[in-house]
Amino acid sequence: MTKFSWRRAAVAALAVPMLALAACSAQGGKPTESAGAGAGQVASTPKIKVALVTHAAPGDTFWDIVRKGAEEAAAKDNVDLLYSGDSEPGKQVQLVQQAIDQKVDGIAVTAATPDALKDVLKKATDAGIPIVLLNAGGDVFQKLGGFTYFGSDEKLAGQAVGDKLVELGYKHPICVIHQQGAVNLEDRCAGVKSKVPGTENLYVDGKDMTAVQSTATAKLQASKDADVVVGLGAPITLTLIKSVKDASSSAKVASFDLNADLASKIESGDVVFTVDQQPYLQGYMGIDALWQNKRGGFKLGGGQPVLTGPAIVDKSTASDVLKFAQQGVR
């Protein structure tokens, strides 16, 4: 995709959330007479059933934020939301198949492993089920049958991190990939390396934080020239802080993604910065787009991905972001 197209999608990302948030409501309330919904109201459109299927790993708080956004959109849109997730590609395929078997009205799905999902998503489109992709799969969403995508361009996000590392003078990052085969994570580190050629990748098992800590500690002890270690998710990064201390390393810590604990660590200086992709918006807009498609055939994004990031959060902005992170929306 051209730089112009991404920029145009980024503008759409700014405009669409404003419309979506303007329509946001608390759960409950008297249905309106119109097909839409306002503050304190639930859409008067017939209830539909939508599945959100992610590649969430157990204990990863990132997905709690995605789910919160999806649940709030579902409450506003009169949607019965079926949420499920599994970091194993084969099991994620099974979850999508279950959604098809349940004859859902739409599927929102993450595609960290697009080759694994392509066949089952074709079954969904063949069955007439509309699909949106979010969080992962932005460069292949159309090939997978999605009519739009909400999330970051992961290489662009990686480049943003790389640019920030260069600005701060770092030359030898260790980029920690916590799920092998996840294209979006590989793209993040590739983006970093494109800006900082001295970047080295480290693979860890993100489902075992004890192993993450010990593997990263050993790597830092062996890599005396490493000046910063980069986590690709907030729980991983919080563990890497411990690894740096265990290794008695002078390396700093940077991150992708955000939660309240990580925002606090940025504020305290334990983490120099993170790049936020605003997962609440990904979940909210994914469900809202399927509802809008059902009620009027609308297809947000005009065939282009709608970007929700990247946005750099450092010590100068962490306190402002923290209040939203404590509410579970950042």
Secondary structure, 3 states (H helix, E strand, C coil): CCHHHHHHHHHHHHHHHHHHHHCCCCCCCCCCCCCCCCCCCCCCCCCEEEEEEECCCCCCCHHHHHHHHHHHHHHHHCEEEEEEECCCHHHHHHHHHHHHHCCCCEEEECCCCHHHHHHHHHHHHHCCCCEEEECCCCCCCCCCCEEEEEECCHHHHHHHHHHHHHHHCCCCEEEEECCCCCHHHHHHHHHHHHHCCCCEEEECCCCCHHHHHHHHHHHHHHCCCCCEEEECCHHHHHHHHHHHHHCCCCCEEEEECCCHHHHHHHHHCCCCEEEECCHHHHHHHHHHHHHHHHHHCCCCCCCCCEECCCEEEECCCHHHHHHHHCCCCC
